[in-house]
Amino acid sequence: MASTVELASSFIEGAPPGELHDVVADIKALTSDGDDITPSLAPAFERYNESQLTTVKLPGASQEVIVSEFNKLEDNRYFDVESQTSFEVDHITQEASAAQSYVLESQNADLIKSLLKAVSAHASEHYPSSSYGVYPTADDSAVAILLVANRYSPNNFWNGRFRSIYEVSLADSATITGKIHVDVHYYEDGNVALNTTKPISITVPSASAESIVSRITTAERNYQEELNKAFGQMAEGAFKSLRRQLPITRQKVEWEKVGGYRLGQDISGGKGR
């Protein structure tokens, strides 16, 4: 049987966008350990933050930067190329501290800086609010491009997150591989979740920043159009088939006369008293 920590960790890692703190509060309420269980869940918080591309504000700044496996250093520290800063992250509170100057060391440093400018323009044009990052991979043979856009509306009972994660191989011709993730949770009078992933594999003839980001822009636009089309088909197909076409009496309701119906009499076909 799975331990309490294992079960709680699975809840942490499966938390919907923008609802991690709600999940944590529920875990504390449901377990006998209460607040004491939180330190034991630190590895799950770390995995969640890195996989979900959690953003944190740098100390003394309004800028939000990404936490991921690609910009990870040692001792819970991460770096941001654009601000030339490294920082420590408390994975439980999702807060950054102890910012320090950071100098990027990579054979692809010039391309990374060019990509940052191109990705910034792409993000500004297509996403109302987003964070992005470009980093060298561990062996410095490729470049990782990350983008995350969050939209939270708890007052309207929905939250959503868009993530795109790409690795650009810099061999003879640049190759972009990665995934686009879309997560949406709607929970007014129910519980509906959209969790979808689109694999991406593109060959780019030129390893320039403009060419790479242009292909990424096209891939994300095409996927958005695919989702819009799928939603339209679901509305006319699967969702529509879930609704009963006729009342149980097999008689259509004359809606213009609905004010005159008497519950249990006219609709059911029974006789009045």
N, C-alpha and C positions, 0 to 999 in steps of 0.2 A: 504494500500500500504506500502511495506517495506521502511524503511528510508534509506537514503544514507549510514549511518554507518552500518546498517544491511546488505545491499547489498555488501558494500566494505568488511565487515567482512567475508562474504561467499566466496569472491574472495581470500582473504588472506588464509583461511583455505583450499581452494582447489588448492593452488599454486602447480605446478609440482615441482619435486625435483630440487634443485639448481636454481630455477627461482623466488624465493620470492621477491627479490629486483626488478626484472623486473615487477612483478605484482604490487608492491607498486608504482613504477614510473608511470605505466599506470593509476592507481587509482588517483594519484595526477593530472595527465593530464586531466582525464575525469571529475573530480568533480570541482565545483566552489570553494571549500574550499582549494584546493591545499595542501600545507604542513600542514595547520591547522587541517586537518582531522586525521593526524597520531596519536596524543595522544588518540583520541577516539577509536582507533583500538587496543589499548594495550591488552585488553582481548583476541582478536582474535589472536594476535601474540603469546600470552602465550599458548593458546590451540594448535596452529599450532606447536610450538616448542616442546611441551610435547608429542603430538601424533606422530610427525614425528621423534622423538628421535634426535632432533637437537644436534650437537656437538659444543662445545666451547673450546677454548684454555685457559688453566689456566694461570693466570698472571705470566710472567717470565718463562714460560715453553712451550715446543713444544707439550706436550701431549694434546690430545683432549678428553674431557669427555662428557658423555651423559646428556642431560636435559630431565627429564621425570616426570610423576606423582609419580613414585616409590621412587625417591631420593629427593623429594621436602621437603623443610623446610618452615619456615615462611619468609615473606617479600622478596619474589623473590630470596630466597637462596636455594641452592641445595648442595648435598654432594656426594663425590666420595670415595668409600671404599678403592680402591687400593692405591690412593695417600694420604689417610687420610686427606682430605681437604674438607672444605665447601667454597662456593663461591656465589657471587651475580651475577645475570644474567639480563642484559638489553634485554628484549625480542624483542625490535624493532631493535636494532643493532646487536643482537645475539653475544654480547661480555660479557665475564666474568670479574669480578673485586672483590676487597675486599676479597681475599683468607685468610682463617683462618685454623688452625689445627682442625681436627675433629676426635673424637674417636667413633668408632662404638659400640653401646650398643644393643646387641641382644643375645638371648639364642641360636641362630644358628650361632654365629660369626665364630666358627671354620669351619663349613661347608661352609659358605660364602667365607672364605679365600681359602679353598680348591677348591671351584668351580671357583674362579677367576683364579687360575693357570690352571685348566683344560680348561676353556673357552678361555683363552689366547692361549693355544696350538691349540685348534680347530680353532680359528680365524686366527692365523698365517698360518695354513696349507691350509685353504680353501678360504680365502678372501685376495686379494692383499692389500687392505687398509680398515680397519674397526675400530670401537670403540665398547666397550662392558662394561657391568656393572652388578654387582650382589648385590642385596639389600634385606633387610628384608621387608616383607609386613607390613602394618600399625598395624595389631594386632599381628605381630611376629609369626604367626602360619604357615607361608609359606615363600618361598624365590622367588624373581623375578630375572629372567635372561634375559638380554636385549643385543641385538647385532644389529648394523646398519653398512651397507657398502654403501658408496656413490660413484658414478662414473659420473663425469660431463665432457661433451665434447661439449661445446657450439659452438666451431668452426666447428664441424661436425653436429650441429643442433640436438643433443640428450643428454639427462641426465637420470640417473637412480638411484634408491634407493632400497636396500634390508633391510627389518626390520624383526627381529624375537623377539617376546615377549612371555615369558613363566612364569608361576607360578608353583612352585613345592610344592605341599602339603606334609607335613611331618607327616602324620598320621601313621597307622600301616605299610603301604607300600607307598613308594613315588609315587605320581601321577603327571604327567606333563600335564598341559593344557595351551593352548595359541594359537597364530596365527603367520603365516609367511606372510608378505606382500611384494609384488614386484610391484614397480611403475616405469614405463619407459615412457618418452615423446620424440617423434621424430617429428621434425617440419620443415624439409626441403621441401619446395614446398608443404606443406600440414600440417596436424595436426593429428598425430596418437598417442594414449595413451594406454598403458597397465596398468591396475590397478587390481591386483588379490590378493585374500586372501585365505590362506589354514588353516583351523582349525586343531589344533593338540591336541590329547588326548592319553596319553601313561601311562601305569602302569609300574613302575620300581620296580623289586623285592628287590633291594638293594638301600638304600638311600645314597650311596657313591657318591662323586663328579664324579669319573671316570664312574660309571654306568649311571648317569644322563646325562652327556655330551655325552657319547657314543650313547645313544638313540636319543638325539637331533641331533647329527651328521648324524645318519641314516635317520631321518625324513627330514632333509634339503636336503640331497643327493637324497632321493626318490622324493621329490617335484621338484628338479631341473630336474630330469629325466622325470618327468611327463610333465613339461613345454617344454622340448626339443621335446618330442614326439608330444605334441599338436601343436607346431609350424610346425613340419614336416607335420602333417595331414592338417593343415590350408594352407600350401603352395601348397599342391597337391589337396586340396579340395576347401575350401571356396574362397581363394584368386584366384585360377586358374579359378573358375567359374565366377569371376567378369570380366574377360577379354573376349572380343569377340573372338570366335574361328575362325571365318571367316570374311573377310571384308564385307561391306554391299552389295557388288556385288555377294556374295556367292562364289567367286572364290579365290582360294589360290594365295597368292603372290609368284611369282617365284623370290626368293631373289637373286639368282645368276644373274638375269637379271635386278635387281632393278635400276641399273645405266641408263638403257635405257628407263625406264618409263617416261612419260610426265604427270605431274600433271594435273588432269582434263580430260586427254585423255585416255591413256592406262589403268590407274587404274579404272576410272569410266566407261570405255567401250565406251566413246564418240569418235567422229571423229575429227581428227586434221584439222587445218585451211589450 
